[in-house]
Amino acid sequence: MEKYVEKEKYEMEYSFSLTTAVMQLISLLMVILLFAALISGIRYFDWKRKHDVEMGKKLDRVIELLGKERS
């Protein structure tokens, strides 16, 4: 009887169930999605900064042309 209890205890501690595998897969996917979101956010803010600089230059050019037109 004691052998059976030890075997059962061993199986409970070291068994790898489908539930554990699914939980680990979900955790891995969450980490991957977190990194993807972080990279996307960084790329978006970099693009936004460059876009704002370009738009600022274009607006300055339009203001300059309007100023020349009025003169």
QUIKA-V530314 format. One record per helix or strand. SS is the DSSP state (helix for helix, strand for strand). FROM is the first residue (numbers start at 1). TO is the last residue. If there is no record, write none. Layout:
SS_FROM_TO ; SS_FROM_TO
This chain:
helix_2_14 ; helix_18_70
